[in-house]
Amino acid sequence: MTQVPQIELNDGTRIPQLGFGVFQIAPQETAAAVQTALDIGYRHIDTAQMYQNEQGVGEGIRNAGIDRSQVYVTSKLNNGYHRPDDARRAFEQTLTALGFDYVDLFLIHWPLPTLYDGDFVTTWKVLEEFAKDGRARSIGVSNFQVAHLRRLAAETDTVPAVNQIEVHPYFANDEVRAYGRQHGIATEAWSPIAQGRVLDDAVVGRIAGDIGRSPAQVVLRWHIQRGDIVFPKSVTLQRIKDNFALFDFELSADDCDAISALDKGEQGRIGPNPDTFDYVPS
């Protein structure tokens, strides 16, 4: 079976560099998708409270017959539960939905700087509680900008283990990634193929044709060689298999540079801007 590289986080734990994402997978389809991914060899599953499919993740892991300790599980705090007591209750609900007594990684999903009086620091201190009592082996953030990370550094004791952010060839997000490298925060890339938009790019297509790989494999391999953690999502068996087949080839430095040159800066962003995003589920 393919050995996925492990990245050591700043708290001494290790995370598989390639995982399986379940964003936008329907709750009733999640268990089967997770079991399929685990059967193929994935050992890292990324979910969130707002995806509403944590229960399916837990079921899929149990149905696969793999010991819990062999699967790295991430979830994220719902935007509506940033107040300390709300965050504590929501975390308990995550553990109950998954059917586990711990998660490997728990994240603040969005900083929401225009809500909660701009206070994501208190929320982070609640996550520090989860890490201290062992129910979250690691804690981190998602969609945090440099200013948000600097505020955590100034006002709290724990450096996030990861920052899960939008990253793809059209939006390299290198300023946030650089801050992470400088401060020991691993970058996780969400929307790694820009919801499919980069797959028709002529540069990506040329490289894929030259090396006999699919455009998606080329882009995912670019993420891997940049050192980021990536977790593509699919419910299609062949795509789940193809997305896992990233470790028997390499991109040349020139090919990596050509893909990196596709960066459009802020114009390439396809998701919300974390400085203004204020969505709270009803």
C-alpha positions, 0 to 999 in steps of 0.5 A, a space after each residue: 500500500 502507498 505510504 503517504 508522507 507524514 508532516 510533523 506539526 509544531 506540537 510534536 504530532 504527525 499528520 498525513 500530508 494527503 487526506 480525504 475531504 468530505 465537504 459537500 458530501 451528503 450526510 447519507 453518502 458520507 459513510 460509504 465515501 469514507 469507507 471507500 477512501 479508507 479501503 483505497 489507503 487514505 488515513 486522514 479524513 477532514 470534516 466540519 460541524 457545518 458539513 453536517 456529516 460528522 456522524 457519517 465519518 465515524 460510521 465510515 471509519 467503523 465500517 472500514 474495520 480500521 482501528 481508530 488510532 490509525 485514522 487521522 480525523 479533523 473537524 471544525 467549529 461551527 461559526 454559530 458557536 464561538 462563545 466559550 460555552 457554546 464552543 464547549 457544547 459544540 465540541 461535545 456534540 462533535 465527539 458524540 456525532 463521530 462516536 469517538 472520545 477524541 479528534 486528532 485536530 480541531 479547528 476554528 473554521 473562520 475567524 469572523 472578525 466582524 462578529 462576536 465583537 471581533 473576539 476570536 481569541 476567547 474562542 481559541 482559548 477554549 480550544 486550548 482547553 480541549 488540547 490540554 484535556 486530550 480530547 483534541 490531540 492538536 488544535 488549529 485554525 482555518 481561514 486565518 489571515 496574517 493579522 489574525 494569526 499575529 493577534 493569537 500570537 500576541 494574546 495567547 500561549 499556543 501557536 496553531 498547529 495548522 492553518 487551513 486556507 484556500 490555496 490553488 494555482 490561481 490563488 497561491 495565498 503565499 503571504 499567509 503560507 509564508 507566515 505559517 512557515 516562519 512560525 511553524 504553522 503547517 498550511 492545509 490547502 482547501 479547494 486545491 483544484 479551485 473547484 475544477 477551474 484549473 483543470 482546463 488550464 492550458 499549462 496544467 493540460 500541457 504538463 499532464 500530457 507530457 507526463 501521462 497524468 491527469 490534470 487533477 493529479 498534476 495540481 495535487 502533486 504541485 501542492 504536495 511538492 510545495 509542502 502543503 497538506 491537501 485533501 481532495 474530495 470526490 464520491 467517484 471511485 476512480 477519482 478517489 483512486 486517482 487522487 491517491 496516486 500522487 507518490 509514484 511521480 514528481 513534477 520538475 522544478 520548471 513544471 512547478 514554477 509554471 503552475 505557480 506562475 498561474 497565480 492571479 493574486 486576490 482576483 484568483 480567490 474563489 471563496 469568501 474573503 476571511 476579513 469580511 466573511 460573516 456567515 452563520 448557519 441559521 
